[in-house]
Amino acid sequence: MEMETEKEERRGRGGTLAIEGVRQANGKKGPNTNRQPESVDSTDNSLAVGSMRVTRRSLVRAGNPGSLELFEDSLSRVAGDPKNAFLKQLDNAPENLNLFKADMLDYEAVTAAFSGCEGVFHVASPVPIDKMVDKETEMMAPTVNGTMNVLKACSAMSVQKLIVVSSGAAVTLNPNWSQDKLKDENCWSDKQFCKENEIWYALAKTEAEEMALEYAEKSGLHVITFCPGAVFGPLLQSDVINITTKYLRYIIKGGPDIINNKFWPIVDVRDVADALLLLYHKAGSSQRYICSEHQIDIKDLIDLIKSMYPDYGYADKLVDVDYKLAMSSDKLKNLGWQARTLEETLADSVESYEKSGILLLQDVDGQPCRVPYFYRMPPIQE
């Protein structure tokens, strides 16, 4: 199942982005701006609103208060797909959740999805599971063109507010920024550096985020961009697991691949959710926010998890690199954002992984656990 899903992720063109819209119904706003942000499960490739999680291939809009409609891409089997089954088991889902198909590169489909929406969260983009064959069709077009479709559709449907989820990858890859200084919202990944090093995910995220903010300035659309670090945390389902979950699983289980001992920014999936709702309610237009509370070397991260759960194999092939990816979230904290401790995030992650069975000694196909290609160092020669 997992291998089949990974192939499907690489092929997908329209199913690479996710959004959640808040509909205005009967003259009342969908969100209650006086309540505290609800917990939302979100990785770099998924978002959950309240207790409703939306996978990467999704558009979501809220109809009447408490109602959600999920727009799945044309490659998915929607309600009958095992990866979606858990959605119908969530609280009040039978009454409040409807599933549909849509293609994110189809402007008309995106526009139709936004009809009546007051707000939109544009949540995710493709992350390469394997080595990319065609960066344009697999990465650049879905990320950049898909974002432009979202921007234009928001304008066409008079959406009042759009939050574009970018990535720390659009912040941290700047060799001209002092290594002794935390990267803040003024730091952008260097596009030429990304091209020369073939870091296409970072290039796509940087171009899409720059485009979104430029569009906001020219059009007047209320756009906020959001740059999370590596997102860990408990799972809502395990039929499809995203790339950061696979990476943390490899760190815990160990295997044959070499990984960078980077100084990494990390944030809890639930804290990402809270931050998104906080920005929706409080952030001004054309603003950029970083979301990453914890900064730690991978070796130290392994040692920390091992001290809590000593019985796993753990990754032991690390290469030191003289490059720090640390970021500052002070701007987000000034809005009132608070984060969990790293220990809580790791404990809840491991216990969730254990419960789901993804930490078994061997994968379902009997093969050793592998690092997603995205994180291997050096790249494996195929």
DRENTORDREN-528906 format. One line per field, with one value per residue (C-alpha): chain; residue in one letter; residue number from 1; x, y, z. Coordinates in steps of 0.25 Angstrom, whole numbers. Layout:
REM DRENTORDREN-528906
chain = (A, ...)
resn = (a, ...)
resi = (NUM, ...)
xx = (X, ...)
yy = (Y, ...)
zz = (Z, ...)
END
This chain:
REM DRENTORDREN-528906
chain = (A, A, A, A, A, A, A, A, A, A, A, A, A, A, A, A, A, A, A, A, A, A, A, A, A, A, A, A, A, A, A, A, A, A, A, A, A, A, A, A, A, A, A, A, A, A, A, A, A, A, A, A, A, A, A, A, A, A, A, A, A, A, A, A, A, A, A, A, A, A, A, A, A, A, A, A, A, A, A, A, A, A, A, A, A, A, A, A, A, A, A, A, A, A, A, A, A, A, A, A, A, A, A, A, A, A, A, A, A, A, A, A, A, A, A, A, A, A, A, A, A, A, A, A, A, A, A, A, A, A, A, A, A, A, A, A, A, A, A, A, A, A, A, A, A, A, A, A, A, A, A, A, A, A, A, A, A, A, A, A, A, A, A, A, A, A, A, A, A, A, A, A, A, A, A, A, A, A, A, A, A, A, A, A, A, A, A, A, A, A, A, A, A, A, A, A, A, A, A, A, A, A, A, A, A, A, A, A, A, A, A, A, A, A, A, A, A, A, A, A, A, A, A, A, A, A, A, A, A, A, A, A, A, A, A, A, A, A, A, A, A, A, A, A, A, A, A, A, A, A, A, A, A, A, A, A, A, A, A, A, A, A, A, A, A, A, A, A, A, A, A, A, A, A, A, A, A, A, A, A, A, A, A, A, A, A, A, A, A, A, A, A, A, A, A, A, A, A, A, A, A, A, A, A, A, A, A, A, A, A, A, A, A, A, A, A, A, A, A, A, A, A, A, A, A, A, A, A, A, A, A, A, A, A, A, A, A, A, A, A, A, A, A, A, A, A, A, A, A, A, A, A, A, A, A, A, A, A, A, A, A, A, A, A, A, A, A, A, A, A, A, A, A, A, A, A, A, A, A, A, A, A)
resn = (m, e, m, e, t, e, k, e, e, r, r, g, r, g, g, t, l, a, i, e, g, v, r, q, a, n, g, k, k, g, p, n, t, n, r, q, p, e, s, v, d, s, t, d, n, s, l, a, v, g, s, m, r, v, t, r, r, s, l, v, r, a, g, n, p, g, s, l, e, l, f, e, d, s, l, s, r, v, a, g, d, p, k, n, a, f, l, k, q, l, d, n, a, p, e, n, l, n, l, f, k, a, d, m, l, d, y, e, a, v, t, a, a, f, s, g, c, e, g, v, f, h, v, a, s, p, v, p, i, d, k, m, v, d, k, e, t, e, m, m, a, p, t, v, n, g, t, m, n, v, l, k, a, c, s, a, m, s, v, q, k, l, i, v, v, s, s, g, a, a, v, t, l, n, p, n, w, s, q, d, k, l, k, d, e, n, c, w, s, d, k, q, f, c, k, e, n, e, i, w, y, a, l, a, k, t, e, a, e, e, m, a, l, e, y, a, e, k, s, g, l, h, v, i, t, f, c, p, g, a, v, f, g, p, l, l, q, s, d, v, i, n, i, t, t, k, y, l, r, y, i, i, k, g, g, p, d, i, i, n, n, k, f, w, p, i, v, d, v, r, d, v, a, d, a, l, l, l, l, y, h, k, a, g, s, s, q, r, y, i, c, s, e, h, q, i, d, i, k, d, l, i, d, l, i, k, s, m, y, p, d, y, g, y, a, d, k, l, v, d, v, d, y, k, l, a, m, s, s, d, k, l, k, n, l, g, w, q, a, r, t, l, e, e, t, l, a, d, s, v, e, s, y, e, k, s, g, i, l, l, l, q, d, v, d, g, q, p, c, r, v, p, y, f, y, r, m, p, p, i, q, e)
resi = (1, 2, 3, 4, 5, 6, 7, 8, 9, 10, 11, 12, 13, 14, 15, 16, 17, 18, 19, 20, 21, 22, 23, 24, 25, 26, 27, 28, 29, 30, 31, 32, 33, 34, 35, 36, 37, 38, 39, 40, 41, 42, 43, 44, 45, 46, 47, 48, 49, 50, 51, 52, 53, 54, 55, 56, 57, 58, 59, 60, 61, 62, 63, 64, 65, 66, 67, 68, 69, 70, 71, 72, 73, 74, 75, 76, 77, 78, 79, 80, 81, 82, 83, 84, 85, 86, 87, 88, 89, 90, 91, 92, 93, 94, 95, 96, 97, 98, 99, 100, 101, 102, 103, 104, 105, 106, 107, 108, 109, 110, 111, 112, 113, 114, 115, 116, 117, 118, 119, 120, 121, 122, 123, 124, 125, 126, 127, 128, 129, 130, 131, 132, 133, 134, 135, 136, 137, 138, 139, 140, 141, 142, 143, 144, 145, 146, 147, 148, 149, 150, 151, 152, 153, 154, 155, 156, 157, 158, 159, 160, 161, 162, 163, 164, 165, 166, 167, 168, 169, 170, 171, 172, 173, 174, 175, 176, 177, 178, 179, 180, 181, 182, 183, 184, 185, 186, 187, 188, 189, 190, 191, 192, 193, 194, 195, 196, 197, 198, 199, 200, 201, 202, 203, 204, 205, 206, 207, 208, 209, 210, 211, 212, 213, 214, 215, 216, 217, 218, 219, 220, 221, 222, 223, 224, 225, 226, 227, 228, 229, 230, 231, 232, 233, 234, 235, 236, 237, 238, 239, 240, 241, 242, 243, 244, 245, 246, 247, 248, 249, 250, 251, 252, 253, 254, 255, 256, 257, 258, 259, 260, 261, 262, 263, 264, 265, 266, 267, 268, 269, 270, 271, 272, 273, 274, 275, 276, 277, 278, 279, 280, 281, 282, 283, 284, 285, 286, 287, 288, 289, 290, 291, 292, 293, 294, 295, 296, 297, 298, 299, 300, 301, 302, 303, 304, 305, 306, 307, 308, 309, 310, 311, 312, 313, 314, 315, 316, 317, 318, 319, 320, 321, 322, 323, 324, 325, 326, 327, 328, 329, 330, 331, 332, 333, 334, 335, 336, 337, 338, 339, 340, 341, 342, 343, 344, 345, 346, 347, 348, 349, 350, 351, 352, 353, 354, 355, 356, 357, 358, 359, 360, 361, 362, 363, 364, 365, 366, 367, 368, 369, 370, 371, 372, 373, 374, 375, 376, 377, 378, 379, 380, 381, 382)
xx = (0, 11, 19, 7, 3, 17, 17, 3, 9, 20, 10, 0, -1, -14, -13, -1, -7, -17, -26, -37, -47, -57, -70, -79, -93, -106, -98, -90, -75, -71, -60, -63, -52, -54, -50, -36, -30, -34, -24, -21, -13, -4, 9, 17, 7, -6, -16, -27, -37, -42, -42, -43, -31, -29, -18, -9, -18, -29, -37, -46, -56, -66, -80, -90, -82, -77, -78, -66, -65, -53, -48, -39, -31, -35, -25, -31, -42, -48, -58, -54, -39, -34, -26, -39, -47, -43, -49, -63, -60, -57, -67, -79, -73, -85, -93, -82, -72, -74, -63, -61, -51, -43, -30, -22, -16, -30, -33, -48, -49, -41, -50, -63, -58, -56, -70, -75, -63, -58, -44, -35, -23, -14, -6, 3, 11, 18, 31, 39, 39, 49, 58, 51, 50, 44, 45, 36, 24, 27, 30, 31, 17, 9, 15, 16, 5, -4, -2, -5, -18, -21, -18, -26, -38, -38, -39, -49, -58, -56, -49, -45, -33, -22, -12, -1, 7, 21, 33, 45, 52, 48, 56, 68, 76, 84, 99, 100, 93, 102, 103, 103, 90, 76, 69, 57, 46, 55, 64, 60, 66, 76, 69, 82, 88, 76, 77, 92, 90, 77, 69, 56, 46, 53, 53, 38, 34, 42, 37, 22, 23, 30, 19, 8, 13, 15, 1, -4, 3, -2, -17, -20, -23, -21, -9, -1, 11, 15, 28, 29, 41, 41, 28, 27, 15, 5, -3, -18, -16, -5, -10, -2, 10, 17, 32, 35, 28, 36, 49, 46, 43, 56, 63, 57, 58, 71, 75, 86, 85, 94, 87, 92, 95, 88, 84, 70, 57, 46, 31, 19, 8, -2, 6, 6, -9, -11, -2, -10, -23, -16, -11, -24, -30, -19, -9, -8, -7, 6, 12, 22, 23, 33, 28, 39, 41, 52, 66, 75, 86, 80, 91, 86, 71, 75, 81, 69, 59, 68, 69, 53, 52, 65, 60, 60, 72, 73, 81, 96, 101, 102, 111, 114, 111, 115, 102, 91, 76, 72, 61, 54, 39, 39, 30, 19, 21, 18, 4, 3, 7, 12, 19, 20, 33, 41, 40, 25, 25, 35, 28, 14, 21, 27, 15, 6, 16, 16, 1, 0, 10, 20, 31, 31, 45, 43, 33, 21, 29, 40, 50, 59, 54, 60, 62, 53, 62, 59, 67, 79, 93, 100, 89, 89, 94, 83)
yy = (0, 10, 8, 9, 22, 28, 25, 32, 44, 45, 44, 54, 68, 73, 66, 73, 85, 86, 98, 100, 111, 117, 120, 131, 126, 133, 146, 139, 137, 122, 124, 129, 139, 140, 125, 119, 112, 98, 87, 83, 72, 77, 72, 79, 71, 71, 80, 76, 86, 84, 68, 67, 64, 67, 60, 67, 65, 73, 85, 88, 98, 101, 102, 105, 106, 93, 87, 83, 79, 72, 73, 61, 61, 53, 42, 38, 29, 38, 31, 17, 20, 14, 26, 34, 24, 30, 44, 38, 32, 46, 53, 58, 55, 47, 60, 70, 65, 63, 57, 62, 62, 73, 76, 87, 91, 92, 107, 105, 94, 102, 114, 106, 100, 114, 119, 125, 124, 135, 130, 120, 112, 107, 96, 87, 84, 71, 66, 56, 42, 37, 44, 53, 50, 63, 74, 83, 74, 67, 79, 93, 93, 87, 97, 110, 108, 102, 114, 124, 117, 118, 133, 136, 128, 135, 148, 143, 138, 150, 142, 151, 145, 134, 127, 121, 110, 111, 104, 107, 102, 116, 122, 115, 112, 125, 124, 139, 139, 139, 125, 131, 138, 132, 133, 142, 146, 155, 143, 136, 124, 127, 123, 121, 113, 104, 102, 100, 89, 84, 86, 87, 87, 99, 106, 103, 108, 120, 124, 121, 129, 141, 141, 140, 153, 160, 157, 162, 175, 177, 172, 176, 161, 159, 148, 143, 133, 123, 116, 104, 95, 80, 76, 64, 59, 49, 42, 42, 31, 22, 17, 29, 35, 47, 50, 56, 44, 35, 42, 41, 27, 24, 32, 23, 9, 12, 6, 6, 21, 33, 45, 59, 63, 76, 87, 85, 94, 85, 88, 80, 77, 82, 95, 97, 96, 106, 116, 115, 118, 129, 136, 135, 143, 153, 154, 166, 165, 163, 157, 146, 137, 126, 114, 106, 106, 95, 95, 83, 74, 61, 54, 61, 58, 43, 43, 50, 40, 28, 33, 32, 20, 12, -1, 3, 2, 17, 23, 22, 27, 42, 52, 65, 78, 92, 98, 102, 103, 110, 120, 130, 130, 142, 149, 138, 138, 153, 149, 140, 127, 116, 103, 89, 84, 76, 64, 64, 65, 53, 45, 47, 44, 31, 26, 29, 22, 9, 9, 10, -1, 7, 4, -11, -17, -19, -11, -19, -23, -29, -18, -10, 4, 14, 30, 37, 41, 56, 54, 44, 49, 47, 44, 30, 26, 19)
zz = (0, 4, -9, -17, -11, -12, -27, -28, -21, -31, -43, -37, -43, -38, -24, -19, -11, 0, 5, 15, 13, 23, 17, 21, 23, 27, 30, 40, 39, 40, 50, 64, 66, 81, 83, 85, 73, 72, 71, 56, 52, 40, 35, 23, 14, 22, 30, 40, 45, 59, 59, 43, 36, 22, 13, 4, -9, -3, -4, 8, 10, 22, 18, 29, 43, 46, 32, 23, 9, 4, -10, -14, -26, -39, -36, -22, -20, -10, 0, -3, -2, 11, 14, 15, 23, 36, 32, 33, 47, 53, 62, 54, 41, 35, 37, 34, 24, 9, -1, -15, -26, -32, -39, -33, -47, -52, -50, -52, -42, -31, -34, -32, -19, -14, -17, -4, 4, 13, 16, 10, 15, 4, 11, 4, -8, -14, -6, -14, -9, -19, -29, -38, -53, -57, -47, -55, -55, -42, -34, -40, -48, -36, -26, -34, -44, -33, -24, -35, -38, -23, -23, -36, -31, -17, -25, -34, -23, -14, -3, 8, 14, 9, 17, 8, 15, 10, 17, 25, 12, 6, 18, 22, 9, 8, 9, 10, 23, 35, 41, 55, 53, 54, 41, 42, 32, 25, 21, 7, 1, -10, -23, -30, -19, -20, -35, -34, -23, -30, -17, -25, -14, -7, -21, -23, -9, -10, -24, -20, -7, -13, -24, -14, -6, -19, -24, -10, -12, -26, -24, -10, -6, 8, 8, 19, 17, 27, 28, 38, 41, 41, 46, 55, 64, 66, 54, 51, 41, 36, 23, 17, 24, 20, 18, 31, 38, 30, 33, 48, 47, 40, 51, 61, 54, 47, 33, 22, 18, 22, 27, 30, 44, 42, 52, 50, 53, 58, 62, 67, 57, 67, 69, 54, 54, 66, 58, 46, 53, 61, 48, 41, 53, 56, 45, 36, 20, 13, 25, 26, 39, 43, 52, 58, 73, 75, 68, 70, 63, 58, 66, 79, 74, 73, 87, 93, 87, 91, 106, 105, 97, 98, 91, 76, 67, 63, 51, 53, 39, 40, 33, 40, 31, 34, 31, 41, 38, 51, 50, 59, 62, 71, 61, 63, 78, 78, 73, 85, 79, 89, 86, 93, 98, 89, 99, 98, 83, 82, 93, 86, 72, 77, 84, 72, 63, 72, 73, 58, 55, 47, 56, 53, 51, 36, 27, 21, 9, 17, 13, 23, 26, 17, 18, 8, -4, 0, 12, 8, 9, -1, -11, -14, -28, -35)
END
